[in-house]
Every structure is written in C-alpha cells, then in structure tokens.
Amino acid sequence: MTPEHEIDEWLRGAGPEEDTVVCTRVRLARNLDGFSFSATQSEDEAVTLLATVRRTLSSLAEELSWTWVDIGDVSELDRQVLIERHLISRELSEGHRSRGVLYDDSDGRASVMVNEEDHLRLQVFRSGLRMEEAWEVADELDDRIASLLPYAFSNKFGYLTSCPTNTGTGLRISVLVHLPALVTSKEISKATNAIQEMNMVVRGLYGEGSHAIGDLFQISNQRTLGESEEEILRSLHSAVLRLLDWERKQRREFLQNRLFVEDRAYRALGTLERARTLSSEETISLLSALRLGRILGVMHEPSLESLNQIFLLTQPAHLQQSVGRELPPSDRDLLRAEMVRRILS
Amino acid sequence: MTPEHEIDEWLRGAGPEEDTVVCTRVRLARNLDGFSFSATQSEDEAVTLLATVRRTLSSLAEELSWTWVDIGDVSELDRQVLIERHLISRELSEGHRSRGVLYDDSDGRASVMVNEEDHLRLQVFRSGLRMEEAWEVADELDDRIASLLPYAFSNKFGYLTSCPTNTGTGLRISVLVHLPALVTSKEISKATNAIQEMNMVVRGLYGEGSHAIGDLFQISNQRTLGESEEEILRSLHSAVLRLLDWERKQRREFLQNRLFVEDRAYRALGTLERARTLSSEETISLLSALRLGRILGVMHEPSLESLNQIFLLTQPAHLQQSVGRELPPSDRDLLRAEMVRRILS
C-alpha cells in the first residue's frame, strides 16, 4: 500500500507557519519562440515541440534525476495519480494534443508541464510558507531552461503567454492554507472578501468558496503584469499573513471552548477508526477536524504524518493504484475505510 | 461506578424474543376498601394509608427481602434513580401527598407503589417476552396482598380504580420492544397504526411516536374492562408477535445491504469510544445502532451486556449517583462520555 515515492513535498506538512499553511507553489508560464501558441497549434507542431523540449532538457533531467512522462502513453489512472500529486493539472491530463511532463518523482518538489495552456509550465513546491525559497528555486530552474530554449518574450509586455492574464511575469504563486476555525465560525466569507480586495484570488482546493472541502483554500496573486516578481511576492505574502492572523485569532477563541474542539476532533477520529465506508469528501472533512485538534494540542495522536499519509493515499487514483486496477466509487469507499483503519491502527 | 444492585431485570437483555423484546411488565392497579380514592384523599388519610400498607405488608416484605422507601424521605436524585430503574413512576415521585414504594432492590423484578394514582400499583418485570410468567407472578403477589388488605372491588365492574380507564382487571401489560429496522425504513408509522387498530397502545419509551429515541417502544393493552386477564394477554401477545415479525422482515431486508448496517453500527461504536461529550439522547440512539449491529451479527463486540450497562448507568440520575452529587447537564454529558469510554475500553 505504500507508494513507491516518499510523501510529496506539498503534503509533507513541515515548514514555516505549518499550523496554517500546507504548502507554497510557484508556477511560471513560458512559451517558446518560433512555435505557435496553443490556440493555433497543430498536432504536428505539438509533436515537434514535445520532441524538442524533451531532447533539449534531457541532460538537465538526467542531472536532476527527473522523470519524463509522455501523457499520451500513460493510463488514465496514472494521469489521475499525477494530478493528485499536484504534478500535473487536469488540463494537461485531458488535453488532446501531444503533451508531457518532466518531474521530480522522488519528492514531487517540482515539475515542468509541456504543452499545457502554455508550452511550458514550471512548478515548484515547498511545504509551509516558503514563497521566497520556492521563487528562487523556480527562478533558477527558469534561467537554466531559458539558456537551452528560447522563450517568447516582449520588451514591452514581458513573457508572452497563451492567455493574457498570465502575460508579464507569467508568475502565479499559490499558498495552500488550512482555515478550519474561519470556516466553522463562519468568518470565512468576510476573510476571503478582504483578501480579494487586496487583489488576490481565493478558491477552495476542492469545492468552491465557503464550501471548500476540508477547509483548504488556495490564495494566489491575480496580477502578473505591471508588477515585478518581488512586488507580487511581497503583496501576496502580506495578504497571506493577514489571513493567517485571522485564522489564529479564531482558533484562540475556539480554545475558550476547548471541549468543543476536543469533542469534534475525537469524534472525527472515532469515525475514521471505525467506519466501514468513507467517501473522499467525508475523509477530507474528518481529517480537517483532526488536524485542528492536533495543532491546537487537544489531542496527541495520531501524528500529523499519518494524517498526511491518509490524505494522500486515500485519494481516488492513489487508492486504485494501490490495488493495481480501476474500481467503482462504492468499492473505493470500502477500500478507503480499510486503508484509513490500517494507517490509524 | 458499579451500582450497588445487579443490572435490573428489565434491562437484563435475556429472554424469549430477546432480539426484539427488551422486557415485559405487568402492572395491576388496586385500591383499598375503606380509604378515599386519590381524587378526594386528604393528607391525613394518605399518612394512615401509607402506615397501614407498610405495617400490613411488613412480614411479606421481610420474607421477600424487599426494601421500603418513603418517597417523602428521599432526595430528588434517589427518586430519579428509582424512576430510571422503572421501579417507580414519575407521578409517584412528583406526588404531593405521602407515598411510598416497596421493591426488590436486588434485581428490580417487582415493586408495589403506594398512593400513586391508585392506592397500590403492583409491577412485575421479566426480561424478554414473558407475559404469561410475569402475569402469574403478579397474580400470585396480588393474591397474597389481597389476603392482607381488603381491595375495593365491585361484582359488576371488577377492581375499582381512580381513573375509569383502569377499572375492571386493573391490568396493564407492556412489552418494551426495540424496532430499529422499522424506524430506519420508515415503516414504523404503518406498523404502529396497525397495532393501534388492534386496540393496543404504542408509545416511545422516550420521546413520542415515530421520534422515539433509541427506537424503543412500549406496546400495551388499552382495554382493562370487559375482557378477562387471559383474553388481554392473548390479544396483546398476538399484536406483539405481529410487530416482531414486521421488524424482523425489515431486518432481513437490511441485511441485503449488510454494509449499511455494519457501517452504521461501527460508526456508532467509534463515536461512543471517542466522543468527549454525549447527551443522553445521542447515547441511546448510538446504542440502538450498535445493538442492531450486534444482533444481526455484523459485529462481534461489544457485548450486549456492556451495551445494557451503558444504557442503565449513563442515565442522568445514575450518573449523578455515581459521583454522589447533582450535576448540571453539561457536566453530565462529560461524565457520560467518560463512563462510556471506560465501559467500552
């Protein structure tokens, strides 16, 4: 049942502000000079693009021990696993033209999607709030790729992208935060509105708005043009810190009624330990209550590592991968409950 | 935390039809010749009545090792404990005139309430469906008391009672049944209507109608006049058997979806094992799901004995008695959760 790789960086659950921040992701959108952008790209061009990128980056990939995957060559299930590991997007998985991904399979700290909406999408993950570090690593990777492949760049606009919302820096930083106290206290709409007024985008990791499953939200910059990378980092950083303060204030208020937090967390544990069938959504919600209980110190088990393990391994594709075949949802729910019990016992 | 007495007969959970029937109770309403009935009784008469009954029945009480309690002499909490043991009624506990009870403290199999709505209310309990046996024991007890105290009796109406609905035989037989499958499948209203059409009374042990907490219902005869005791027994017996068949049919249908029953029972167990605060109502509901799981064989723990123990000991007055003082409801809920965890661990 253990996956072949270590737990991925984005779910490692250790890093600055780990009480509230799951991980930081930096994404750069880049396109290659001399190739049509996706809107007008033919399949022939896509094949050529893929071959060019793969060949040109092969020594870099070898040096970094990265893995190349031709998306057209792998099963639906394998693609779903990569999505659940956050290494590729749903768009890359579902695209029609040739496409691929180069990624660090050992710890999932970075990937380069090829022929998604843009020719290249570089992603770097760091657990906790590590915007500066993630940005520096992405920037260095970007420089190395730029030295091998000529980017489409305009002195006036900056990096050119398929969709104008990415043009300029091509930079999108996302911080994945866990906001159970804001959700439970129903302060979440107020909080996300305040962040949106700071020109940041807030969305649930799963589900939408205040119904985000598992109380997990992604905060990212909206603007990519007209601001330097440093300015984007700085303003997102201050928006995120404001949100974390808000969440922590609510958590302190929660602790005024310690029994409520404790009872909720322990009941979640009891359900996870005993249920015979668990949907993905319910599992994530129960993990959220447990995580809050652990972080607020009202309980001392289970370890955050096992919560992260449950989170990762009970996702639909990971579950199916563990038994080596596709399963209907009802069988997945059975298997999920079984795996949860095994991890917790 | 163990009570001084053994688990009471009504909750012993062993006897004929124990999969569905918790216990059988026979109650006889009797009044003494020469004393005013409750509607016109003065406190002086009540005192005399109580003293007369106590004195006259003292050797019988000694022979049976029964306990006499003068209700006016005991605390509210002690009265509540007797109510939870089903040995006295709420009416006896809350009455204003002198009143008392003679009961078998060792196993709670019988009691005689003195100066409730009628001068005497004899009660006999047997676990499972044992109408005949309970009736015979009550009948014998009734004969012995009748030989010591002259009953108010009319050749035309039979035993005279305070309220005409009890006149005649003065006999009320109640069977306490557990109908989780009928409740869950929403067949319960149809089933109870059918029983009511057979002139039987159906009510929740706690709560009303289809919202009976813990899926526990009492079925009893409505008529006391114009039928012999044997006829009352026979017609109630056939009504109860009909209900049990209906419940069992639903249970068999449930087992078509074994996972549903199993999941529900195990989730109830997980909540009982882990919750930090449990209301009385929630506890009884969870026990109902667990009991069904155990009886249908989808789980092999915990024992039915420990479920009965939880049922009895976590009632509000029993809980407070265990710590020797009155507690506000929120503290009871904490203590209840703690006691449940202890019994289950």
Contacts between the chains, C-beta under 8 A, distances in Angstrom:
chain1	res1	chain2	res2	distance
A	259	B	276	6.0
A	259	B	277	6.1
A	259	B	334	7.3
A	262	B	276	5.0
A	263	B	275	6.0
A	263	B	276	4.0
A	263	B	277	5.0
A	263	B	337	7.9
A	266	B	274	4.2
A	266	B	275	6.3
A	266	B	276	5.4
A	267	B	270	7.9
A	267	B	271	5.7
A	267	B	274	5.9
A	267	B	275	5.3
A	267	B	276	8.0
A	269	B	270	7.8
A	269	B	274	5.4
A	270	B	267	7.9
A	270	B	269	7.8
A	270	B	270	3.3
A	270	B	271	5.1
A	270	B	272	7.7
A	270	B	273	5.4
A	270	B	274	3.1
A	270	B	275	6.8
A	271	B	267	5.7
A	271	B	270	5.1
A	271	B	271	6.9
A	272	B	270	7.7
A	273	B	270	5.4
A	273	B	273	7.7
A	273	B	274	7.4
A	274	B	266	4.2
A	274	B	267	5.9
A	274	B	269	5.4
A	274	B	270	3.1
A	274	B	273	7.4
A	275	B	263	6.0
A	275	B	266	6.3
A	275	B	267	5.3
A	275	B	270	6.8
A	276	B	259	6.0
A	276	B	262	5.0
A	276	B	263	4.0
A	276	B	266	5.5
A	277	B	259	6.1
A	277	B	263	5.0
A	334	B	259	7.3
A	337	B	263	7.9
